[in-house]
Amino acid sequence: MYYSGMSVRDIENNYEMMGIKVDHSTIYTWIDRYSKMTSQYLNGIVPRVGTWFRADEV
């Protein structure tokens, strides 16, 4: 939800409507932790590339 543009307080209100009580600071902590985990994972991905390439007229 956060990455689609919702604010942390809007996410808190959304959970509240579902009957789940979560503070906005807790949601921000989740986002921070998830972002760090995702960043570490993506930085570890190394593309396999060859030594040649093909050029086309397009």
C-alpha positions as a LaTeX table, in Angstrom:
\begin{tabular}{lrrr}
\hline
Residue & $x$ (\AA) & $y$ (\AA) & $z$ (\AA) \\
\hline
Met1 & 0.00 & 0.00 & 0.00 \\
Tyr2 & 2.81 & 2.39 & 0.89 \\
Tyr3 & 4.61 & 1.82 & $-2.39$ \\
Ser4 & 1.42 & 2.46 & $-4.35$ \\
Gly5 & 1.20 & 5.98 & $-2.87$ \\
Met6 & $-0.78$ & 5.62 & 0.36 \\
Ser7 & 0.47 & 7.52 & 3.38 \\
Val8 & 1.32 & 5.71 & 6.60 \\
Arg9 & $-1.70$ & 7.25 & 8.32 \\
Asp10 & $-3.99$ & 6.13 & 5.48 \\
Ile11 & $-2.65$ & 2.60 & 5.88 \\
Glu12 & $-3.33$ & 2.84 & 9.63 \\
Asn13 & $-6.92$ & 3.91 & 8.91 \\
Asn14 & $-7.33$ & 1.11 & 6.38 \\
Tyr15 & $-6.27$ & $-1.49$ & 8.96 \\
Glu16 & $-8.53$ & 0.14 & 11.53 \\
Met17 & $-11.53$ & $-0.31$ & 9.23 \\
Met18 & $-10.67$ & $-4.03$ & 9.06 \\
Gly19 & $-10.65$ & $-4.19$ & 12.86 \\
Ile20 & $-6.87$ & $-4.31$ & 13.28 \\
Lys21 & $-5.36$ & $-1.74$ & 15.64 \\
Val22 & $-1.86$ & $-0.79$ & 14.45 \\
Asp23 & $-0.01$ & 2.44 & 15.16 \\
His24 & 1.39 & 4.42 & 12.23 \\
Ser25 & 4.90 & 4.27 & 13.70 \\
Thr26 & 4.72 & 0.47 & 13.69 \\
Ile27 & 3.72 & 0.52 & 10.03 \\
Tyr28 & 6.67 & 2.80 & 9.25 \\
Thr29 & 8.99 & 0.38 & 11.10 \\
Trp30 & 7.65 & $-2.50$ & 8.95 \\
Ile31 & 8.22 & $-0.48$ & 5.78 \\
Asp32 & 11.76 & 0.43 & 6.87 \\
Arg33 & 12.62 & $-3.20$ & 7.69 \\
Tyr34 & 11.08 & $-4.51$ & 4.45 \\
Ser35 & 12.92 & $-1.88$ & 2.37 \\
Lys36 & 16.28 & $-2.83$ & 3.89 \\
Met37 & 15.66 & $-6.55$ & 3.31 \\
Thr38 & 14.61 & $-5.92$ & $-0.29$ \\
Ser39 & 17.60 & $-3.68$ & $-0.94$ \\
Gln40 & 20.03 & $-6.30$ & 0.36 \\
Tyr41 & 18.41 & $-8.98$ & $-1.80$ \\
Leu42 & 18.39 & $-6.89$ & $-4.96$ \\
Asn43 & 22.00 & $-5.74$ & $-4.47$ \\
Gly44 & 23.02 & $-9.40$ & $-4.38$ \\
Ile45 & 21.59 & $-10.14$ & $-7.82$ \\
Val46 & 24.27 & $-10.10$ & $-10.50$ \\
Pro47 & 23.13 & $-10.44$ & $-14.11$ \\
Arg48 & 24.81 & $-13.09$ & $-16.22$ \\
Val49 & 26.15 & $-11.41$ & $-19.33$ \\
Gly50 & 28.27 & $-12.73$ & $-22.13$ \\
Thr51 & 31.23 & $-11.32$ & $-24.00$ \\
Trp52 & 29.36 & $-10.55$ & $-27.25$ \\
Phe53 & 26.28 & $-8.61$ & $-28.30$ \\
Arg54 & 24.05 & $-8.42$ & $-31.34$ \\
Ala55 & 23.13 & $-5.13$ & $-33.02$ \\
Asp56 & 20.06 & $-4.75$ & $-35.19$ \\
Glu57 & 18.90 & $-2.00$ & $-37.56$ \\
Val58 & 15.82 & $-1.35$ & $-35.47$ \\
\hline
\end{tabular}
